[in-house]
Amino acid sequence: MEHIVTVQDAVTAFAEWMEPTDGELDAIEAEMPQILADVEALDVQIALLDQAPTELDQRRARRGRRRVLSERATLANRATAGEAA
């Protein structure tokens, strides 16, 4: 009978070079408003999947889409200006 064992070292191995660099962390921090706007808009869409949207729900969805577009424009403008590149 053969024993089945896990390869724990291979699964949980973590090298220092796998850590995000300071530049990558700064890029994530710069994109965080965009990420949060996307998450909020997605939450609204998920909430509306199983019900008929009311006028208030439709406003929430529009507000979420506008915020996403606004954050994308802000991020694109910063990248164009060289601030977040």
C-alpha angles and dihedrals in degrees: 000000000000121000118229112220133177123242093232096168092054093047098046100029111129125182125198091240088064091067116102114258123240089255092054091048090050090051091051090049091050091051095044096099089054092048092049092048090052091049092049092049090048091050090055092049091050092049090053096050097088102036141052106261117244123212089265091051091051090051091051090051093049091047090051093050091048091051091050091051091046093051091047090052092048092049092047091049091051091049091049091049089051097245098115099027 
